[in-house]
Amino acid sequence: MSAEGLTAWRRGQIRLTDIQLYGGLFATAVAAFCLAQVMGHRFGAASEVVAVLGDATCGWSWLLVRALFQRPSPIGSERERWPLMLVLTLVGAGAFLRLAPDLSSAAPRMVDNVSGLVSSALLLLAAVEPLKGLGAGVSASERRFRMGFAAGYAIILAVAVIWVNGAPGDSWAARWSGQIKMVCALIALAGMGFALVWRRGHPLAAVGRSRARPLTDEEAGLGDRILRLMTEEGAYAQPDLKVADLARRLGEAEYKVSRSIAGLGFRNFNQMANRFRIEEARRRLADPALRRLPVLTIAYDCGFASIGPFNRAFKAETGMTPLAFRARV
């Protein structure tokens, strides 16, 4: 770690991201689930503790999927607490059910029913989360990644939950349900690992879509064309890019382009251009293959004319300098 990165760490500016935190917790839960299948009840209390750790795998997977496909919070902001508290409550409910002396009484039955409903809801939410970001302006590679992830998750969900849990009691699927679910969990872990590696090299573009007023159909269509020009053609990489340049390439009047940019949630054209430039810089700084590439070269390649504006814009967007960001990842 560089001296600048070490200083940032000492000041508390570097912390686990949601992806790192929930990725670790998901991997731990999958390992505990698989270990519980192997251990059975042969080790008494130790078996129960391991089983509890693996009970909320669906909850950790939901948190990890949210972190993978939702725009990350700015550095220094508080992490949302309610999703984590919800999953921890599921873990607590699992522990309660395993320790309850009489599962036929009212309280355990109610806890079991509620936790089952919540777990099912979280599994469905995790399956649809990638599909929420398939609107216009998403790059082709991001779209393929999201659709592939959603399809893989749905297949695992169909096998491990719908098919196995619904199998007749005398069928081989029911007899081997634990082993089938363990294989599905390991496949899910491998898939999540691939998704984490892919996302590290392709950070989400922080595109604001909040609008001060509803857009007309014409403005919305022009906004989508602007986003495609920025995401797919990399127009932001032109150092002296101006609104007039975009208008000329789009064949539209400058005032229409400016109005559509405002409708996309940006204060002005410069903020939009810098947002895309910083996202590309983040991707390159996080790429191990580009570790030796000078920060100045990355700044030039992303459309900045000099290092000073790049450093200021990067820190305003992420809360840290480019060198600290590279050291952190």
KEGUDREN-153955 format. One line per 10 residues: for each residue x, z, y of N, C-alpha, C, O. Coordinates in steps of 0.02 Angstrom, whole numbers, plus 50000, padded with zeros to 5 digits. Each point is the difference from the previous one (the first is absolute). Layout:
// residues N
X/Z/Y/X/Z/Y/X/Z/Y/X/Z/Y  ...
***
This chain:
// residues 329
50042/50000/49940/49958/50000/50060/50044/50000/50062/50050/50035/50003  49930/49925/50047/50040/49996/50062/49992/50065/50040/49955/50040/49986  50090/49968/50064/49996/50060/50042/49934/50002/50037/49971/50054/50009  50004/49887/50012/49936/49998/50035/49943/50019/49954/49954/50036/50020  50050/49939/49918/49948/50018/49952/50001/50074/49983/49947/50030/49993  50113/49999/50001/50005/50071/49985/49972/50042/50057/49966/50050/49989  50047/49929/50073/49973/50036/50057/49924/49997/50000/49967/50051/50014  50005/49890/49971/49927/49994/49997/49971/50044/49947/49947/50031/50009  50088/49973/49933/49975/50043/49946/49999/50073/50021/49953/50036/49986  50101/49986/50048/50004/50069/50022/49945/50017/50050/49977/50057/50004
50003/49894/50034/49947/50011/50049/49930/49995/49970/49950/50009/50035  50047/49977/49900/49935/49998/49967/49964/49935/50010/49939/49997/49989  50096/49948/50032/49967/49937/50013/49991/49960/49936/49961/49952/49999  50075/50067/49948/49995/49963/49938/49964/50043/49948/50019/50057/49989  49930/49915/49981/49963/50037/49950/49979/49951/49946/50007/49939/50008  49969/50087/49938/49974/49956/49947/49941/49960/50027/49955/50028/50031  50046/49907/49956/49942/49960/50018/49944/50013/49949/50012/50030/49947  49927/49949/50069/49945/50008/49953/50015/49963/49935/49984/50026/49946  50047/49916/50058/50015/49962/49940/50049/50038/49956/49992/50004/49939  50060/50025/50091/50049/50038/49961/49969/50063/49971/50010/50015/49941
49951/50021/50099/49969/50062/49977/49951/49987/49943/50005/50031/49947  49948/49924/50064/49948/49989/49950/50027/49959/49940/49974/50006/49945  50077/49954/50067/50032/49966/49944/50032/50050/49952/49993/49994/49939  50041/50057/50089/50030/50051/49958/49948/50042/49964/50009/50016/49941  49937/50001/50094/49948/50040/49968/49963/49961/49946/49981/50028/49949  50008/49908/50063/49967/49958/49950/50043/49995/49937/49976/50006/49944  50089/49982/50066/50045/49995/49943/50003/50065/49961/50002/50000/49939  49998/50056/50097/49999/50066/49967/49937/50010/49959/50002/50024/49944  49941/49956/50085/49936/50008/49965/49997/49957/49938/49975/50022/49948  50049/49916/50056/50000/49956/49942/50046/50028/49945/49982/50000/49941
50076/50024/50079/50045/50030/49950/49968/50061/49967/50006/50009/49939  49960/50032/50101/49967/50059/49972/49943/49980/49954/49991/50030/49947  49971/49918/50072/49944/49977/49958/50026/49975/49932/49973/50018/49947  50080/49941/50055/50028/49974/49937/50030/50057/49957/49992/50000/49939  50042/50047/50094/50028/50056/49963/49945/50043/49969/50008/50025/49944  49937/49983/50092/49944/50039/49973/49970/49966/49938/49980/50035/49953  50018/49898/50047/49975/49965/49941/50045/50011/49940/49975/50006/49943  50090/49997/50069/50047/50010/49945/49999/50073/49976/50004/50013/49940  49992/50034/50107/50003/50072/49983/49936/50024/49967/50003/50044/49957  49940/49929/50064/49937/50026/49974/49991/50072/50022/50013/50017/50057
49964/50025/49897/49990/50072/50015/50050/50044/49961/49989/50059/49990  50066/49909/49989/50045/50036/49955/50042/50053/50036/50028/50044/49968  49976/49952/50098/50045/50046/50036/49962/50049/50045/50029/50026/50048  49908/49985/49936/49962/50051/50035/49994/49990/50075/49980/49947/50023  50040/50104/50015/49993/49999/50073/50041/49943/50031/49979/49971/50049  50079/50015/49923/50042/49946/50026/49964/49933/49996/50004/49960/50046  49961/50029/49899/49962/49938/49993/49946/49995/50053/49988/49946/50027  49979/50111/49987/49946/49999/50050/50027/49986/50070/49969/49965/50039  50089/50063/49977/50030/49988/50066/50016/49927/50009/49987/49970/50052  50044/50000/49896/50017/49929/50004/49937/49958/50006/49998/49951/50038
49949/50067/49925/49938/49962/50003/49969/50004/50069/49972/49950/50025  50031/50108/50008/49973/50008/50067/50036/49953/50049/49969/49969/50043  50097/50028/49950/50039/49957/50045/49982/49926/49992/50006/49961/50047  49971/50021/49893/49982/49930/49989/49927/49985/50008/49979/49942/49992  49980/50109/50025/49928/49990/50004/49979/49955/50058/49952/49962/49993  50081/50043/50064/49978/49965/50061/50039/49935/50012/50013/49982/50057  50007/49984/49889/50037/49937/50009/49961/49951/50042/50029/49964/50041  49904/50034/49950/49959/49953/50039/50004/50016/50074/50000/49954/50042  50003/50110/49975/50004/50019/50070/50066/49980/50032/50002/49975/50056  50053/50037/49908/50066/49980/50027/50005/49925/50006/50031/49975/50047
49940/49989/49905/50002/49926/50005/49963/49976/50061/50021/49953/50033  49923/50079/49983/49961/49981/50060/50042/50012/50063/50002/49958/50044  50030/50100/49960/50041/50015/50059/50058/49950/50007/50016/49979/50055  50014/50003/49889/50056/49953/50003/49976/49930/50020/50032/49967/50040  49911/50012/49934/49973/49935/50018/49982/49997/50075/50012/49950/50033  49959/50105/49992/49985/50003/50072/50064/49992/50041/50001/49965/50050  50052/50069/49928/50064/49996/50037/50029/49930/49996/50033/49978/50048  49956/49987/49897/50028/49933/49992/49964/49948/50042/50031/49952/50023  49904/50057/49987/49961/49946/50031/49968/50018/50066/49967/49957/50030  50041/50103/49995/49977/50016/50066/50058/50000/50049/50057/50016/49981
49929/49966/50081/50052/50000/50050/50031/50070/50006/49963/50048/50008  50103/49957/49988/50032/50066/50003/49990/50032/50068/49997/49966/50051  49999/50101/49949/49994/50038/50063/50067/49997/50036/50053/49996/49968  49947/50008/50099/50062/50000/50037/50044/50059/49981/49976/50054/49982  50089/49934/50020/50048/50054/49985/49988/50058/50047/49994/49991/50061  50004/50069/49912/49990/50059/50041/49928/50023/50003/49986/50056/50022  49967/49902/49955/49930/50020/50001/49985/50043/49939/50037/49999/49950  49909/50039/50054/49982/50044/49945/49968/49960/49943/49960/49955/50012  50059/50062/49928/49971/49967/49941/49928/50024/49991/49985/50059/50010  49971/49896/49971/49931/50019/49986/50000/50052/49943/50032/49990/49948
49932/50064/50063/50001/50054/49950/49942/49997/49951/50007/50022/49943  49936/49952/50078/49941/50005/49957/50008/49961/49934/49977/50025/49949  50055/49916/50049/50007/49967/49934/50042/50041/49952/49984/50007/49941  50071/50022/50085/50042/50041/49956/49963/50063/49977/50005/50019/49942  49958/50012/50104/49962/50060/49981/49947/49983/49947/49987/50041/49956  49983/49900/50049/49950/49980/49951/50031/49995/49931/49971/50024/49951  50087/49945/50044/50031/49992/49935/50025/50067/49973/49995/50014/49940  50031/50028/50104/50021/50067/49978/49940/50040/49975/50007/50041/49954  49935/49948/50076/49939/50033/49976/49983/49976/49930/49978/50039/49958  50033/49896/50028/49989/49974/49933/50047/50034/49950/49980/50016/49944
50082/49993/50076/50048/50034/49956/49977/50071/49986/50003/50024/49944  49974/50010/50109/49974/50068/49991/49939/50002/49955/49993/50046/49960  49963/49903/50046/49941/49997/49957/50020/49991/49927/49970/50029/49956  50082/49929/50033/50024/49991/49931/50028/50064/49971/49989/50015/49942  50047/50022/50099/50028/50064/49977/49944/50049/49984/50003/50035/49950  49946/49967/50093/49943/50045/49988/49965/49984/49934/49984/50045/49962  50005/49890/50025/49965/49980/49940/50041/50017/49937/49971/50017/49948  50094/49978/50056/50041/50015/49942/50006/50074/49987/50013/50022/49944  49978/50018/50109/50006/50073/49992/49933/50034/49991/49998/50059/49980  49947/49905/50034/49933/50030/49994/49987/50020/49928/50009/49959/49955
49968/50103/50032/49989/50022/49931/49939/49967/49968/49998/49992/49939  49953/49989/50102/49938/49971/49973/49981/49938/50040/49973/50005/50055  50041/49936/49917/49987/49938/50035/49926/49981/50001/49979/49954/50034  49980/50083/49927/49929/49985/49998/49961/50035/50055/49940/49987/50009  50091/50059/50027/49965/50036/50054/49991/49955/50060/50029/49945/50004  49931/50078/50044/49979/49957/50056/50059/49980/50045/50006/49941/50016  50037/50106/50003/50054/49985/50047/50049/49948/49973/50013/49951/50035  50013/50057/49904/50046/49948/49974/49966/49932/49993/50032/49949/50014  49904/50050/49966/49966/49936/49993/49994/49965/50068/50010/49940/50005  49974/50099/50047/49994/49971/50067/50067/49974/50024/50004/49945/50027
50049/50095/49964/50067/49978/50021/50021/49937/49962/50029/49954/50029  49955/50044/49906/50018/49942/49959/49964/49938/50025/50030/49946/50005  49905/50060/50009/49961/49942/50024/50025/49975/50067/50007/49940/50010  50004/50107/50036/50022/49980/50068/50070/49968/49997/50011/49948/50031  50035/50083/49933/50068/49973/49996/50000/49932/49966/50040/49956/50017  49916/50035/49933/49995/49935/49967/49976/49946/50048/50026/49944/50000  49923/50073/50041/49975/49951/50049/50052/49983/50052/50009/49942/50017  50026/50109/50007/50052/49988/50050/50056/49958/49972/50024/49953/50032  49997/50062/49907/50054/49962/49968/49980/49927/49992/50040/49955/50012  49898/50032/49967/49976/49932/49992/49998/49963/50067/50019/49941/50004
49959/50095/50048/49998/49969/50067/50070/49982/50024/50009/49947/50030  50040/50096/49957/50068/49987/50022/50030/49940/49963/50037/49961/50029  49946/50033/49907/50024/49942/49962/49972/49935/50029/50036/49951/50006  49900/50049/50012/49969/49940/50029/50029/49985/50069/50012/49942/50017  49999/50111/50023/50029/49990/50067/50070/49970/49995/50018/49957/50040  50021/50066/49912/50067/49973/49991/49998/49927/49979/50045/49961/50018  49903/50020/49945/49994/49930/49978/49982/49953/50057/50022/49942/50000  49939/50082/50048/49978/49956/50055/50045/50005/50061/49996/49957/50045  50046/50093/49959/50043/50010/50060/50041/49938/50017/50004/49982/50058  50029/49985/49892/50040/49941/50018/49958/49943/50028/50026/49960/50039
49911/50036/49942/49958/49944/50022/49975/50008/50071/49974/49952/50030  50034/50108/49999/49977/50011/50069/50044/49966/50051/49980/49993/50058  50079/49985/49923/50046/49970/50048/50008/49925/49989/50052/49972/50017  49897/49994/49956/50006/49929/49986/49971/49956/50054/49983/49942/49987  50010/50084/50074/49971/49962/50054/50048/49947/50025/50056/49993/49976  49921/49969/50074/50041/49948/50029/50062/50030/50032/50000/50056/50024  50054/49905/49975/50063/50023/50029/50047/50032/49950/50057/50015/50017  49920/49996/49921/50043/50029/49948/50042/49944/49970/49974/49946/49986  50089/50066/50005/50044/49948/49973/49981/49984/49928/49968/50040/49966  50053/49901/50011/49983/49979/49932/50031/50047/49948/49968/50015/49950
50094/50007/50062/50032/50045/49952/49965/50068/49997/49992/50028/49946  49987/49998/50112/49964/50063/50001/49933/49994/49965/49978/50045/49965  49989/49898/50045/49935/49989/49967/50008/49997/49924/49961/50030/49964  50091/49934/50013/50012/49997/49927/50016/50069/49972/49976/50018/49946  50064/50020/50091/50018/50067/49977/49938/50044/49994/49991/50035/49950  49966/49964/50100/49940/50042/49999/49953/49979/49943/49974/50043/49965  50015/49893/50027/49954/49977/49948/50028/50014/49931/49963/50021/49955  50103/49969/50036/50030/50015/49936/49997/50074/49983/49987/50020/49943  50026/50022/50108/49996/50073/49989/49930/50020/49981/49990/50038/49953  49960/49937/50085/49930/50019/49987/49979/49978/49930/49965/50036/49965
50056/49904/50015/49982/49975/49933/50032/50043/49945/49967/50018/49952  50097/49998/50056/50033/50042/49951/49970/50069/49995/49991/50026/49945  49994/50003/50113/49969/50066/50000/49932/49999/49966/49982/50045/49963  49979/49902/50051/49933/49995/49971/50004/49993/49923/49958/50028/49965  50091/49935/50011/50007/49991/49928/50017/50067/49967/49970/50018/49949  50077/50018/50079/50018/50066/49973/49941/50047/50002/49988/50037/49953  49975/49962/50102/49940/50042/50007/49948/49982/49948/49969/50045/49970  50021/49890/50018/49950/49979/49951/50018/50022/49930/49957/50019/49961  50108/49979/50022/50022/50018/49932/50000/50076/49992/49972/50026/49952  50061/50010/50094/50012/50071/49992/49938/50043/50012/49994/50054/49971
49961/49923/50071/49942/50041/50018/49936/49972/49971/49965/50034/49963  50019/49905/50054/49935/49972/49980/49997/49988/49925/49953/50022/49967  50098/49943/50006/49997/49983/49929/50012/50060/49955/49960/50014/49955  50094/50023/50057/50018/50055/49956/49949/50056/50005/49978/50026/49948  50002/49994/50112/49952/50055/50006/49931/49982/49974/49962/50043/49980  50022/49892/50021/49934/49979/49976/49999/49979/49928/49948/49979/49974  50108/50026/49992/50004/49978/49930/49961/50048/49955/50001/50061/50012  49966/49914/49936/49965/50044/49952/50049/50049/49968/50060/49985/49992  49915/50074/49989/50043/50052/49974/50036/49982/49936/50053/50028/49986  49920/49926/49974/50031/49983/49937/50043/49937/50004/50025/49975/49949
49985/49998/50112/50039/49939/50008/50075/50017/50006/50018/50057/50014  50024/49893/49973/50072/50012/50005/50021/50014/50072/50049/50035/50011  49915/49936/50038/50016/50013/50070/49991/50073/50017/50039/50029/50037  49908/50002/49934/49989/50071/50012/50053/50043/49965/50023/50050/50027  49995/49929/49912/50049/50039/49962/50070/49997/50033/50038/50048/49998  49977/49896/50032/50065/49991/50031/49996/50002/50076/50043/49972/50035  49906/50061/49992/49989/50000/50072/50059/50029/50039/50020/49973/50052  50008/50082/49923/50056/50031/50034/50060/49954/50005/50032/49994/50052  49983/49972/49893/50058/49955/49999/49988/49939/50045/50045/49977/50034  49894/49997/49965/49984/49942/50042/50006/50019/50074/50028/49962/50040
49946/50096/49977/50004/50022/50070/50073/50012/50021/50019/49988/50057  50022/50037/49896/50070/50012/50016/50036/49933/50014/50039/49996/50046  49947/49953/49913/50030/49934/50012/49977/49972/50067/50040/49973/50038  49896/50035/49977/49974/49976/50064/50033/50036/50058/50015/49970/50052  49995/50096/49940/50032/50038/50053/50072/49977/50012/50022/49995/50057  50014/49990/49890/50069/49976/50006/50002/49931/50032/50044/49985/50041  49908/49972/49941/49996/49934/50032/49984/50007/50074/50028/49965/50042  49927/50082/49974/49983/50012/50070/50061/50025/50039/50011/49981/50057  50029/50062/49911/50060/50026/50032/50050/49944/50014/50030/49997/50054  49977/49958/49898/50046/49943/50010/49974/49955/50055/50039/49976/50042
49894/50012/49959/49971/49958/50052/50008/50031/50069/50015/49965/50049  49975/50101/49956/50009/50034/50063/50073/49996/50023/50014/49992/50059  50032/50013/49893/50071/49994/50017/50016/49932/50030/50036/49995/50050  49937/49953/49919/50010/49932/50027/49969/49995/50070/50031/49971/50045  49909/50057/49964/49967/49997/50066/50041/50036/50053/50004/49977/50057  50027/50080/49925/50040/50037/50048/50062/49959/50021/50017/49999/50059  50014/49969/49893/50059/49959/50016/49979/49941/50044/50035/49984/50048  49909/49985/49936/49977/49943/50040/49983/50021/50071/50018/49966/50048  49947/50091/49958/49980/50023/50067/50061/50020/50042/49999/49991/50061  50052/50035/49907/50060/50018/50037/50031/49939/50033/50025/50004/50056
49973/49939/49910/50027/49939/50028/49951/49962/50043/50020/49954/50036  49916/50065/49962/49949/49966/50040/49955/50052/50034/49942/50008/49981  50084/50027/50069/49960/50051/50034/49937/49970/50031/49999/49941/50019  49949/50098/49985/49937/49977/50029/50009/49985/50074/50031/50039/50036  49944/49906/49985/50000/49984/50071/49949/50043/50036/49941/50002/49980  50081/50032/50071/49955/50046/50037/49962/49960/50052/50018/49999/50058  49929/49969/49920/49960/49958/50045/49938/50038/50022/49958/50018/49959  50038/49996/50105/49941/50036/50025/49941/49955/50006/50006/49943/50023  49936/50080/49955/49940/49959/50003/49944/50033/50040/49944/49976/50000  50072/50081/50033/49948/50033/50039/49983/49957/50061/50045/49972/50031
49893/50024/49986/49979/49955/50052/49960/50037/50052/49957/50041/49985  50057/49942/50078/49964/50032/50055/49929/49974/50004/49956/50034/50024  50034/49904/49953/49933/49970/50001/49995/49953/49940/50051/49978/49974  49889/50006/50004/49993/49953/49944/50026/49931/50020/49990/49978/50056  50044/49989/49897/50025/49933/50013/49948/49948/49985/49958/50009/49955  50044/49937/50082/49958/49943/49984/50029/49966/49938/50057/50013/49981  49904/49944/49987/50025/49964/49942/50061/49958/50017/50047/49995/49961  49953/49976/50099/50057/49959/50020/50062/50043/50009/50054/49981/49978  49939/50078/50054/50057/50045/50009/50026/50027/49935/50060/50007/49990  49893/50010/49964/50021/50025/49935/50038/49948/49961/50051/50015/49969
49925/49922/50033/50035/49947/49966/50069/49988/50030/50048/49988/49963  49957/50014/50104/50064/49991/50032/50047/50058/49984/50060/49990/49990  49913/50071/50006/50041/50058/49982/50029/49992/49931/50058/50017/49988  49902/49957/49964/50026/49989/49933/50055/49947/50000/50049/50007/49963  49943/49942/50077/50052/49948/50005/50064/50028/50030/50055/49982/49979  49938/50063/50070/50059/50031/50029/50037/50042/49948/50061/49997/49995  49901/50042/49966/50031/50042/49949/50035/49957/49947/50054/50018/49977  49915/49927/50004/50032/49956/49951/50065/49970/50027/50049/49993/49965  49949/49989/50100/50059/49973/50032/50057/50051/50000/50058/49982/49992  49925/50081/50018/50051/50052/50001/50023/50019/49930/50060/50008/49989
49893/50000/49964/50019/50025/49934/50028/49946/49954/50048/50013/49964  49923/49928/50037/50019/49948/49953/50054/49953/50027/50041/49974/49962  49959/50016/50103/50049/49954/50030/50055/50037/50037/50049/49969/50022  49945/50097/49986/50053/50039/50032/50014/49981/50071/50058/49998/50021  49889/49988/50017/50009/49980/50070/50035/50053/50041/50033/49985/50050  49960/50078/49930/50029/50056/50038/50076/49997/50002/50031/50030/50044  50000/49933/49910/50073/49997/49997/50031/49961/50058/50061/50002/50010  49898/49962/50028/50026/49964/50059/50012/50051/50056/49952/50031/50023  50111/49979/49999/50015/50054/50047/49962/49996/50065/49979/50052/50027  50012/49888/50000/49967/49994/50065/49927/49979/49993/49973/49966/50044
49995/50054/49901/49931/49980/49988/49954/50027/50054/50005/50059/50020  49951/49899/50004/49952/50018/50053/49930/49980/49979/49990/49963/49952  49961/50064/50085/49931/49982/49985/49990/49924/50005/49964/49971/49961  50070/49999/50088/49994/49927/50009/50023/49962/49938/49972/49948/49983  50080/50079/49983/50024/49967/49939/49948/50003/49945/49988/49951/49965  49981/50107/50027/49947/50006/49950/49942/49954/50016/49974/49966/49956  50006/50034/50107/49943/49959/50021/50014/49926/49986/49956/49964/49977  50106/50015/50037/50017/49929/49988/49999/49984/49925/49975/49947/49981  50051/50098/49978/50000/49987/49928/49930/50002/49970/49986/49966/49951  49970/50074/50079/49931/50005/49975/49953/49950/50032/49944/49990/49976
50079/49978/50078/49957/49953/50034/49943/50033/50037/49946/49972/50005  50067/50088/50022/49948/50038/50034/50025/50020/50070/50059/49997/50015  49893/50023/50027/50017/50023/50067/50033/50069/49996/49984/50039/49956  50062/49975/50090/50036/50063/49999/49952/50060/50006/50010/50050/49965  49940/49945/50077/49955/50057/50010/49962/50016/49936/49984/50058/49986  50000/49890/49975/49965/50012/49937/50046/50036/49950/49979/50044/49963  50084/49935/50035/50048/50032/49955/50009/50074/50020/50000/50043/49957  50008/49970/50108/50009/50069/50023/49939/50042/49984/50007/50058/49981  49934/49914/50026/49939/50038/49986/49993/50015/49926/49979/50055/49980  50040/49898/49978/49997/50011/49928/50052/50052/49978/49987/50040/49955
50072/49959/50077/50051/50050/49984/49975/50069/50017/50009/50047/49961  49958/49960/50097/49971/50065/50018/49946/50020/49950/49993/50059/49983  49968/49892/49994/49948/50015/49950/50027/50022/49934/49965/50034/49962  50098/49948/50023/50031/50023/49938/50023/50072/50004/50020/50029/49949  49978/50001/50111/50017/50070/50007/50067/50012/50034/50023/50057/50004  50010/49891/50020/50063/50007/50034/49990/50005/50076/49954/49970/50027  50089/50068/50006/49995/50007/50072/50015/49934/50035/49968/49983/50050  50081/49981/49924/50019/49937/50030/50040/49959/49949/50011/50022/49944  50011/49920/50078/50037/49955/49956/50066/50031/49977/50018/49995/49942  50018/50037/50105/50066/50028/49983/49994/50053/49945/50042/50004/49956
49906/50038/50048/49992/50051/49949/49988/49968/49932/50027/50023/49949  49932/49925/50049/49987/49966/49937/50064/49970/49971/50015/50008/49941  50022/49956/50101/50062/49968/49976/50049/50052/49974/50030/49991/49947  49978/50064/50090/50047/50053/49979/49976/50034/49936/50042/50021/49959  49892/49985/50032/49975/50031/49939/50022/49961/49938/50024/50029/49951  49968/49905/50052/50021/49958/49943/50075/50000/49992/50026/50001/49944  50011/49998/50112/50073/50001/49996/50025/50065/49968/50046/49999/49960  49924/50057/50059/50021/50064/49973/49984/50005/49926/50039/50027/49961  49903/49948/50018/49982/50002/49930/50048/49959/49958/50019/50021/49945  50002/49921/50081/50049/49960/49963/50068/50036/49999/50035/49998/49950
49983/50033/50106/50063/50038/50002/49998/50058/49951/50050/50013/49966  49894/50021/50028/49994/50055/49951/50010/49974/49929/50034/50031/49960  49936/49911/50026/50008/49972/49933/50073/49984/49985/50025/50015/49946  50010/49956/50103/50070/49982/49989/50045/50062/49996/50046/50002/49961  49940/50047/50080/50041/50061/49998/49991/50038/49935/50045/50036/49978  49896/49956/49991/49987/50034/49936/50024/49962/49939/49999/50026/49944  50023/49911/50067/50020/49957/49944/50072/50017/49979/50046/49992/50040  49965/50032/49899/50068/50017/49978/50048/49940/50003/50060/50009/50012  49913/49931/49979/50043/49941/50001/50027/49985/50070/50050/49964/50007  49918/50064/50044/50021/49989/50069/50034/50062/50030/50006/50006/50061
50015/50039/49896/50028/50064/50024/50061/49990/50045/50010/50038/50047  50030/49911/49939/50061/49988/50039/49988/49956/50060/50046/49988/50040  49894/49987/49969/49985/49957/50057/49997/50043/50063/49963/50049/50001  50074/49934/50052/49999/50041/50061/49930/50004/50031/49961/49952/49996  50024/50105/50034/49935/50009/50032/49990/49949/50055/49945/49975/50010  50108/50008/50026/49995/49951/50054/49977/49932/49973/49959/49967/50031  50067/50013/49911/49980/49937/49969/49926/50001/49982/49964/49951/50010  50013/50106/49963/49929/50007/49983/49957/49995/50063/49948/49968/49999  50075/50063/50055/49963/49997/50063/49993/49928/50023/49945/49980/50020  50110/49982/49978/49997/49930/50021/49953/49960/49955/49958/49961/50024
50048/50049/49910/49960/49962/49952/49925/50014/50008/49959/49957/49984  50024/50103/50040/49930/50019/50007/49971/49981/50068/49941/50013/50013  50099/49958/50031/49973/49976/50063/50020/50038/50062/49977/49984/50054  50067/50067/49939/50022/50038/50059/50062/49967/50029/50044/49977/49963  49960/50020/50103/50056/49966/50033/50061/50045/50006/50055/49974/50010  49936/50093/49985/50057/50045/50005/49984/50065/49963/49943/50012/49980  50108/50030/50011/49991/50060/49959/49961/50055/50036/49965/50038/49968  50042/49966/50098/49966/50053/50038/49924/49998/49993/49970/50049/49979  49998/49894/50038/49927/49995/49991/49979/50011/49928/49947/50029/49987  50094/49949/49965/49984/50010/49930/49998/50074/49982/49953/50024/49969
50099/50012/50052/50003/50072/49985/49940/50037/50031/49970/50043/49968  50014/49940/50095/49945/50034/50033/49933/49985/49967/49959/50044/49989  50030/49892/49996/49937/49981/49968/49994/50030/49930/49946/50021/49980  50109/49980/49983/49999/50027/49932/49984/50074/50001/49961/50025/49959  50071/50012/50086/49988/50072/50004/49929/50015/50023/49969/50047/49977  50005/49913/50070/49931/50010/50024/49950/49989/49944/49948/50032/49999  50068/49923/49955/49953/49983/49946/50006/50048/49941/49950/50018/49970  50111/50003/50013/50011/50039/49939/50020/50073/50012/49996/50041/49955  50025/49975/50107/50021/50068/50014/50074/50012/49986/50023/50057/50006  50014/49892/49974/50071/50009/49986/50037/49935/50016/49969/49947/50006
50096/50057/49999/50041/49941/50014/50007/49959/49937/49989/50024/49945  50032/49912/50062/50011/49959/49940/50051/50030/49952/49990/49996/49939  50064/50033/50087/50051/50030/49956/49971/50059/49962/50015/50008/49940  49945/50033/50092/49970/50058/49966/49951/49976/49947/49996/50029/49946  49966/49919/50070/49952/49972/49951/50036/49974/49939/49979/50013/49943  50075/49950/50068/50038/49972/49943/50029/50057/49957/50000/49996/49939  50025/50056/50093/50028/50057/49962/49945/50036/49960/50013/50026/49946  49927/49975/50081/49945/50036/49968/49975/49964/49938/49981/50033/49951  50020/49901/50049/49975/49963/49942/50055/49986/49950/49988/49969/49948
***
